[in-house]
Amino acid sequence: MLPLRLLPLTSALAAPALALSLAKAAEPPAACAAPQPGQYLVVARGSRAGVPVGRLNLETWQADGSVRGRRFLRVGRSYSASSYEGRWSSLGGCGATVSRGDAGPSSQLLLNQVGRPRVGLTMAADTVVSERWIHQPDTACTATTLEGTVLSDQQGFNAEGANWVANAVIQREVWSNWGMAGLAVSSYGGKAEVAAYQGRFTQEDGCLGRIRQQDAKGVTYAYVAILRSDGQGYAYLQTQGDGLTVALLNREET
């Protein structure tokens, strides 16, 4: 008879714990709540047939499954804005989909635990676009909604003839009474550029408005912007020129 080899006590105790850990890892994630009606800010970026795309949506989901929204879109040098209607529906588990009819492609979404969409993909031929979804509480945007410092890091594109060249930008802005002053550090193909700038948000409808900025060299920039109604930041989409940037700026954590 072969002699029995006893496992060390620590190994014997660790084996069941490891098996339990692996079993838990294999379990499906806990179910999410049903998709929640409400208003959502959507920040989307990617490309269509090799051309850069940037998009903002301000979209309201109703309890009956209907959708109303406004879309602001850059595809290359082209900019457009439109209103639309559509439908949202649950995919079961933690998924949802929203269709927008003729106003644009549908989106496939993943929900958080309480049923609010958080991330999505735009579903259209020749399109690779990811989406960030942010719930907009039912709170009016006023001149004091966004006060203090916001920070961002983003990637954009600059047109050089028929080509689009990627860039990266980090920003720090201080807001007060819808005015802002900031510092931007940009990288264009590894070449750094630092610029101070000032600007102002002009409210158009609720949390939606326009931003016009001018840097220390006198260069002006125009954006459509949507404030977060919880005061935690804002999103913008560049609307003019040979630059295409869509960004989400977040309030500085204390």
C-alpha positions in Angstrom: 0.0 0.0 0.0 1.3 3.5 -0.9 1.7 5.8 2.1 -0.8 8.6 2.5 0.6 12.1 2.1 -1.1 14.6 4.3 -1.6 18.1 3.1 -0.3 20.9 5.3 -3.1 22.3 7.4 -3.0 25.7 5.8 -3.3 24.1 2.3 -6.2 22.0 3.4 -8.0 25.0 4.8 -7.2 27.2 1.8 -8.6 24.8 -0.8 -12.3 25.1 0.1 -11.9 28.9 0.4 -10.4 29.0 -3.1 -13.2 26.8 -4.5 -15.8 29.0 -3.0 -14.1 32.1 -4.4 -14.1 30.6 -7.9 -17.7 29.6 -7.6 -18.7 33.1 -6.7 -16.7 34.6 -9.6 -18.7 32.3 -11.9 -22.0 33.5 -10.7 -23.9 35.9 -12.9 -24.0 39.5 -11.7 -26.9 40.5 -9.5 -30.0 41.6 -11.4 -30.4 45.3 -12.0 -33.6 47.2 -11.4 -35.9 47.9 -14.4 -34.8 50.8 -16.7 -35.6 54.1 -15.0 -37.5 57.0 -16.6 -35.8 60.4 -16.4 -33.6 62.8 -18.2 -30.1 61.8 -19.3 -27.1 63.5 -20.7 -25.2 61.4 -23.3 -21.6 62.1 -24.3 -20.5 60.1 -27.3 -17.3 59.9 -29.3 -15.8 57.6 -32.0 -15.7 57.4 -35.7 -17.8 56.7 -38.8 -16.1 55.2 -41.8 -12.8 56.6 -40.5 -14.1 60.1 -39.9 -14.2 61.4 -36.3 -17.6 61.7 -34.6 -18.7 63.7 -31.5 -22.2 63.9 -30.1 -24.2 65.2 -27.2 -27.8 64.1 -26.5 -30.2 65.4 -23.9 -32.8 62.7 -23.7 -35.9 62.2 -21.6 -37.3 58.7 -21.0 -41.0 58.4 -20.1 -42.6 55.6 -18.0 -44.6 54.5 -21.1 -41.4 53.8 -23.1 -41.5 56.9 -25.2 -38.4 59.1 -25.7 -37.9 62.7 -26.5 -34.5 64.3 -27.1 -32.2 66.8 -28.7 -29.1 65.8 -30.5 -26.0 67.8 -31.3 -23.7 66.1 -33.8 -20.3 66.6 -35.4 -19.1 64.3 -38.2 -15.9 65.6 -39.5 -16.3 69.3 -40.3 -20.1 69.0 -40.4 -22.3 70.1 -37.5 -26.0 69.6 -37.0 -28.7 69.8 -34.3 -32.1 68.2 -34.2 -35.0 67.2 -32.0 -36.3 63.6 -32.1 -38.7 61.0 -30.6 -38.1 57.3 -30.0 -38.7 54.4 -27.8 -36.7 52.7 -25.0 -37.1 49.1 -23.9 -35.5 46.6 -21.5 -33.4 43.8 -22.8 -33.6 41.9 -19.5 -31.0 41.6 -16.9 -28.9 44.8 -16.9 -29.4 45.8 -20.6 -31.6 48.2 -22.5 -32.0 49.6 -26.0 -33.2 53.0 -27.3 -34.3 53.6 -30.9 -34.5 57.1 -32.4 -36.2 56.6 -35.7 -34.9 58.8 -38.5 -33.1 61.1 -36.1 -30.2 58.7 -35.6 -29.1 55.2 -34.9 -30.2 53.1 -31.9 -28.1 52.5 -28.8 -27.4 49.4 -26.8 -27.0 50.2 -23.1 -25.9 48.7 -19.8 -27.6 49.8 -16.6 -26.4 50.4 -13.1 -27.9 48.6 -10.1 -30.8 51.0 -9.8 -31.7 50.8 -13.5 -30.1 53.9 -14.9 -28.1 53.7 -18.2 -24.4 54.3 -17.6 -22.6 53.2 -20.8 -23.7 52.5 -24.3 -22.7 51.8 -27.9 -24.1 53.4 -31.0 -25.4 50.7 -33.4 -24.9 51.7 -37.0 -23.0 50.4 -40.0 -19.4 51.6 -40.3 -19.7 53.3 -36.9 -17.7 52.8 -33.8 -19.0 55.1 -31.1 -19.1 54.7 -27.3 -21.5 56.6 -25.0 -21.3 57.8 -21.5 -24.7 58.3 -19.8 -25.3 60.6 -16.9 -28.6 61.0 -15.0 -29.9 64.6 -14.9 -31.9 65.2 -11.6 -35.1 67.2 -12.0 -33.3 70.4 -10.8 -33.2 73.8 -12.7 -29.9 75.0 -14.0 -29.1 78.5 -12.7 -26.1 80.8 -12.7 -25.0 79.2 -9.4 -25.4 75.5 -10.5 -21.8 75.2 -11.5 -19.5 77.1 -9.2 -15.8 76.3 -8.5 -13.2 74.2 -10.3 -13.7 71.6 -13.0 -11.1 69.3 -14.6 -11.0 67.2 -17.7 -8.8 65.1 -19.9 -9.9 64.4 -23.4 -8.9 63.4 -26.9 -9.9 65.2 -30.0 -8.9 65.7 -33.6 -7.6 68.4 -35.9 -8.1 68.5 -39.6 -5.0 68.7 -41.8 -6.2 68.7 -45.3 -8.2 65.5 -45.9 -6.7 63.9 -42.8 -7.7 64.0 -39.1 -4.8 64.0 -36.6 -5.5 63.1 -33.0 -4.7 65.4 -30.1 -5.0 65.3 -26.3 -6.0 68.1 -24.0 -6.2 68.6 -20.2 -8.1 71.5 -18.8 -8.6 73.2 -15.5 -11.4 75.8 -15.3 -12.8 78.0 -12.5 -16.5 78.9 -12.9 -18.4 81.8 -11.4 -21.8 83.2 -12.4 -21.6 81.4 -15.8 -18.2 82.8 -16.6 -15.0 80.7 -16.7 -11.3 81.2 -16.7 -9.0 78.3 -17.4 -5.7 76.8 -18.5 -5.4 74.2 -21.2 -2.4 72.0 -22.0 -2.6 70.3 -25.4 -0.5 67.7 -27.2 -0.5 67.8 -31.0 1.6 64.8 -32.2 3.8 65.1 -29.1 4.2 68.9 -29.4 2.9 70.6 -26.2 1.0 73.8 -26.2 -0.2 75.7 -23.1 -2.9 78.4 -23.3 -4.8 80.5 -20.8 -8.4 81.3 -21.8 -11.6 83.0 -20.7 -15.2 82.4 -21.7 -18.8 82.5 -20.9 -21.8 80.2 -20.9 -25.0 81.6 -22.4 -28.2 79.7 -21.3 -30.6 78.8 -24.1 -33.0 76.3 -22.6 -32.7 74.8 -19.1 -29.3 73.2 -18.8 -28.5 73.7 -22.5 -26.5 76.6 -23.8 -23.5 77.8 -25.7 -20.0 78.5 -24.6 -17.7 81.0 -26.4 -14.0 81.1 -25.3 -11.0 83.1 -26.3 -7.4 82.2 -25.4 -4.5 84.5 -24.7 -3.5 84.5 -28.4 -6.9 85.8 -29.5 -8.2 82.5 -30.9 -11.9 81.9 -30.3 -13.7 78.6 -29.7 -17.4 77.8 -29.9 -19.2 75.0 -28.2 -22.7 73.7 -27.5 -22.7 72.8 -23.8 -25.0 70.9 -21.4 -24.6 71.5 -17.7 -25.1 68.7 -15.2 -28.1 69.7 -13.2 -26.5 68.2 -10.0 -23.7 70.8 -10.4 -21.0 68.2 -10.8 -19.7 69.4 -14.2 -20.7 69.8 -17.8 -20.2 68.4 -21.3 -19.4 70.3 -24.5 -19.1 69.7 -28.2 -17.0 71.9 -30.5 -19.2 73.3 -33.3 -16.8 75.2 -35.6 -13.4 75.2 -37.2 -11.0 72.4 -38.1 -11.1 71.0 -34.5 -13.4 68.3 -33.2 -13.6 67.8 -29.5 -16.3 66.4 -27.2 -15.5 66.5 -23.5 -16.9 65.9 -20.1 -15.5 68.2 -17.4 -16.0 67.1 -13.8 -16.1 69.1 -10.6 -12.8 68.9 -8.7 -12.9 66.5 -5.8 -12.0 68.0 -2.5 
